[in-house]
Amino acid sequence: MISQLAEQPQEDGWVTLQEASSAAGVARSTLRSWYRAGHVPSRMVAGTHGPQRLVPLDAVLDRALQSSRARRQLEHARSLEAEVEDLRRRIRAIE
């Protein structure tokens, strides 16, 4: 399994489950069900304490907005600063 792990550093836009959970306002168990069901992509990378799963933050946020419950939590949890940073990141990705 370790040989299958990506050796590259974390790519821009890919975050840990904890980071995605905090940003989207959903539980890590919800994120696990989403990637297992194929709703969001994921991959394993070598982390400092062993294998670590990463997910693309944009895909997680988009999926969270499709769920009315998660959307309410996300809208409540995200501050204006977080939204501005998200828009900046999306613009950089488009450019």
N, C-alpha and C positions, 0 to 999 in steps of 0.2 A: 504494500500500500504506500509506503514512504516513497518508493520509486515513482509512483504516479503523481506525487505532489509537485506542484509548480515550484520551480526554484527561483523564479523572478520575484522581485519585491512587489508589494501590493500596487496594482494599477489604479490610476485615477478613476474614481467612480465606484470601485469595488470596496466594500466595507465589511467589517465583521458583523455577525448576527447581533451582538450587543449594540453596536453603533447604529445599525439599521432599525433595531427595536426602539431605540431612543428617538431617532429621527422621525419614524413613522407613527410612533405611539401605539405599537402593537407588541404583543408578547413574543418572546423568542419561539415559543411552541407554535404560534401562528405562522411565523416565518418558516419554521421547519415543515409545517403542513403545506405551505405554498410552494416551496421548492420540491418537495416530494411529489406533489400533484402536477408539477410542471408549470405552475403559474409564474414563477420567477426562476431564472437560471441561477446556478450556484457552482462553486468549485472549491476544491480543497487545496490549501497551500501549506507549506511548512511554516509554522509559527515558532515563537520563542519557547513555548511550552508544549510543543507537539503540533500535530495537524490542526489546522484551523479552517473553518468554512467561511467563504466570502460570498457576498451577493451584491449585484449592482444596485446602488441606492436608488437610481431613477426608476428601475423596474419595481422595486419595493414600494416606493411612493406612489407610483401609478396604480399598482395593485391595491394599495390601501385606500386610494380614492374611489375604487370600485365598490368597496364595502361600506355600507351606510354607517355601521357602528364604528368601524375603523376610521372612516372619514370624519365623523364627529370628534373622535379622540385626537386625530391628527390636526384638525383645524383648531382645536382647543390648545393642544400642546405646542404647536409651532408659533414662535414669536415672529414679529416682523423682520428681525435681523436674520433669522434662519431662512425665511422666504427670500430675502434679498440675496443671501449667499447661494441659495439653490438656483435662483435665476442667473446669477453670475456664472455658476458652474455649468449650467445648461448652455449659456451663450458661448463659453469657452469650448464646449464640446462641439458646437455647431460650426464654429470658426475654423 
